[in-house]
């Protein structure tokens, strides 16, 4: 048995030393490891998606957003057009309201007594109706139109003639005083004169005539067709409200 030298370290006791490879072998192994890692990295990189390639889901989302934006723009344009149409409708409504005001027919007096109808009286035509009322009571235009005569007119006394847009004429006779002039535009319900007893008159009253195409007609059925009943002293409630608002 070989005797252990006293100089031999204790760590080698009972062990067999493995030869240490030369440094050149370490270099080869390290280089091979780096080369292998590079190959693995290149292979892994080949499996990664191209950065320039866009996910189809993303494309679909962008397309949906674009469609939604177009829809919003279209809706805004439609709303703007609707507002424009609404303004046009309001304008047309206003014009229609003005035109409607010209279609109002009203009673000439707030209070009166029906005393004489249209027809033959004392052997000749009584071309209107007589409405007795206190002297000086204001009377109103039964319809809108233009004053074509205002002043003293023979047996009619102080008289006012108002011509409507359709050419119909309404005559107010035996007035104490006229409050309008020729050429004036009057509205339905506007005070135009005062009840009197001038001309060929036998009592304080308003004589009312309606002429169509230059010929006198019975005011009772004519006005009744337009919502005004002279005998019953009834007029359209809506016509009165419209006249008050105009």
C-alpha positions in Angstrom: 0.0 0.0 0.0 1.3 3.4 -1.0 2.0 5.6 1.8 0.2 9.0 1.8 2.7 11.8 1.8 2.2 14.3 4.5 2.2 17.0 1.9 -0.8 15.5 0.0 -4.0 17.4 0.6 -6.8 15.7 2.6 -9.4 16.5 -0.2 -7.8 13.9 -2.4 -8.0 11.3 0.2 -10.0 8.3 -1.2 -10.7 10.1 -4.5 -9.5 9.9 -8.0 -8.6 13.1 -9.8 -10.2 13.9 -13.1 -8.0 15.4 -15.7 -8.7 19.1 -16.5 -9.4 19.6 -20.2 -7.3 22.1 -21.9 -8.6 25.7 -22.3 -9.1 25.3 -26.0 -11.8 22.7 -25.4 -13.7 25.2 -23.2 -13.7 27.7 -26.1 -15.1 25.2 -28.6 -17.9 24.2 -26.3 -18.9 27.9 -25.5 -18.9 28.8 -29.2 -21.1 25.8 -30.0 -23.6 26.9 -27.3 -23.8 30.4 -28.7 -24.3 29.1 -32.3 -27.1 26.8 -31.1 -28.8 29.6 -29.3 -28.7 31.7 -32.4 -30.2 29.0 -34.5 -33.0 28.5 -32.0 -33.7 32.3 -31.9 -33.8 32.4 -35.7 -36.3 29.6 -35.8 -38.5 31.1 -33.2 -38.4 34.4 -35.0 -39.6 32.8 -38.2 -42.8 31.7 -36.3 -43.6 35.3 -35.1 -46.3 37.3 -37.0 -45.1 40.0 -39.4 -45.4 43.4 -37.8 -46.8 44.8 -41.0 -49.6 42.3 -41.1 -52.9 43.6 -39.6 -55.2 41.3 -37.6 -58.5 40.7 -39.6 -60.5 41.5 -36.4 -58.8 44.9 -36.2 -59.7 45.6 -39.8 -63.3 44.6 -39.2 -63.4 46.9 -36.2 -62.0 49.8 -38.2 -64.5 49.2 -41.0 -67.4 49.1 -38.5 -66.2 52.4 -37.0 -66.1 54.0 -40.4 -69.6 52.8 -41.2 -70.8 54.2 -37.9 -69.3 57.5 -38.6 -70.9 57.6 -42.0 -74.3 56.8 -40.4 -73.9 59.6 -37.9 -73.0 62.1 -40.6 -76.0 61.0 -42.6 -78.3 61.3 -39.6 -76.9 64.8 -38.9 -77.6 65.8 -42.5 -81.1 64.4 -42.3 -81.8 66.2 -39.1 -80.5 69.5 -40.6 -82.8 68.9 -43.6 -85.7 68.2 -41.3 -85.1 71.4 -39.4 -85.1 73.3 -42.6 -88.4 71.6 -43.6 -89.8 72.4 -40.2 -88.9 76.1 -40.7 -90.5 76.0 -44.1 -93.6 74.4 -42.6 -93.8 77.0 -39.9 -93.5 79.8 -42.5 -96.3 78.2 -44.6 -98.4 77.8 -41.4 -98.0 81.5 -40.7 -99.1 82.4 -44.2 -102.1 80.1 -43.9 -103.0 81.8 -40.6 -102.9 85.2 -42.3 -105.1 83.8 -45.1 -107.4 82.3 -42.5 -107.9 85.7 -40.9 -109.3 86.9 -44.2 -112.0 84.2 -44.1 -113.5 85.3 -40.8 -117.1 86.4 -40.8 -118.7 88.1 -37.7 -121.8 89.8 -36.5 -121.8 93.6 -37.1 -123.2 94.5 -33.6 -122.8 93.0 -30.2 -126.4 93.6 -29.3 -129.4 94.5 -31.5 -133.0 93.8 -32.4 -133.8 92.3 -35.8 -136.6 94.5 -37.2 -136.8 94.0 -41.0 -135.8 91.2 -43.4 -134.7 91.3 -47.0 -137.5 91.4 -49.6 -140.3 93.4 -51.0 -141.5 96.1 -48.7 -144.0 98.9 -49.5 -144.0 97.7 -53.1 -140.3 97.8 -53.7 -137.2 95.7 -52.8 -135.8 96.2 -49.4 -132.3 95.1 -50.4 -130.9 94.4 -46.9 -131.8 93.8 -43.3 -132.4 96.3 -40.5 -130.9 95.9 -37.0 -132.2 98.3 -34.4 -129.7 99.5 -31.8 -129.0 102.6 -29.7 -127.7 105.6 -31.5 -124.0 105.9 -31.4 -123.4 102.2 -30.8 -120.2 101.2 -32.7 -120.6 98.6 -35.4 -118.0 96.4 -36.9 -116.9 95.1 -40.3 -118.4 91.6 -40.8 -115.5 90.7 -43.1 -112.1 91.9 -44.1 -111.8 94.1 -47.2 -111.1 97.5 -48.6 -113.3 100.6 -48.1 -114.6 101.8 -51.5 -117.1 104.3 -50.3 -117.4 106.3 -47.0 -119.6 109.3 -46.5 -123.1 110.6 -47.2 -124.9 108.6 -49.9 -128.4 109.9 -50.7 -131.3 107.9 -49.0 -128.7 105.6 -47.4 -127.4 108.5 -45.3 -123.9 108.2 -44.0 -122.8 104.9 -45.6 -119.7 102.7 -45.7 -119.1 100.1 -48.5 -116.4 97.4 -48.0 -115.3 95.3 -50.9 -114.0 91.8 -50.1 -111.3 90.0 -51.9 -113.8 87.9 -54.0 -115.5 91.1 -55.1 -118.5 90.8 -52.7 -119.6 94.1 -51.3 -121.0 94.8 -47.8 -122.9 98.0 -47.3 -123.5 99.7 -43.9 -126.1 102.5 -44.0 -127.9 105.2 -42.0 -124.8 105.7 -39.8 -124.5 108.6 -37.5 -120.8 108.7 -38.1 -118.2 106.9 -40.3 -114.8 106.1 -38.8 -112.9 105.0 -42.0 -111.9 106.4 -45.3 -111.9 105.3 -48.9 -108.9 103.1 -49.5 -108.6 101.8 -45.9 -108.1 98.1 -45.4 -110.3 96.8 -42.6 -110.4 93.5 -40.7 -113.4 91.5 -39.5 -114.4 92.8 -36.2 -112.9 96.2 -36.7 -115.1 99.2 -35.6 -115.8 101.2 -38.7 -118.8 103.4 -37.8 -121.7 104.3 -35.4 -125.3 103.4 -35.6 -127.5 106.4 -36.6 -130.7 107.6 -38.3 -129.5 109.5 -41.3 -131.0 109.4 -44.8 -134.4 107.7 -45.6 -134.6 106.2 -42.1 -137.5 105.8 -39.7 -135.6 104.9 -36.6 -132.1 104.4 -35.2 -130.8 101.2 -36.8 -128.1 99.7 -39.0 -129.1 98.8 -42.5 -126.9 96.0 -43.8 -126.7 94.8 -47.4 -124.6 92.2 -49.3 -124.0 92.5 -53.0 -122.7 89.6 -55.1 -121.6 90.3 -58.6 -123.1 93.8 -58.3 -126.5 92.5 -57.3 -128.1 92.5 -53.8 -128.8 89.2 -52.1 -130.4 88.1 -48.9 -127.8 88.6 -46.2 -129.3 86.0 -43.9 -128.6 82.8 -45.8 -125.4 84.3 -47.2 -123.9 84.9 -43.8 -125.4 81.7 -42.4 -123.3 79.8 -44.9 -120.3 81.5 -43.4 -121.1 80.7 -39.8 -123.0 83.9 -38.9 -126.8 83.8 -38.1 -128.2 87.3 -38.1 -131.6 86.3 -36.7 -130.2 84.2 -33.9 -127.4 86.6 -33.3 -124.9 83.7 -33.4 -121.4 83.7 -34.9 -118.6 81.2 -34.8 -116.8 81.1 -31.5 -113.5 80.3 -33.3 -114.1 83.2 -35.7 -114.5 85.6 -32.7 -111.4 84.3 -31.0 -109.4 84.6 -34.3 -110.6 88.1 -34.8 -109.7 89.1 -31.3 -106.2 87.6 -31.7 -105.6 89.4 -35.1 
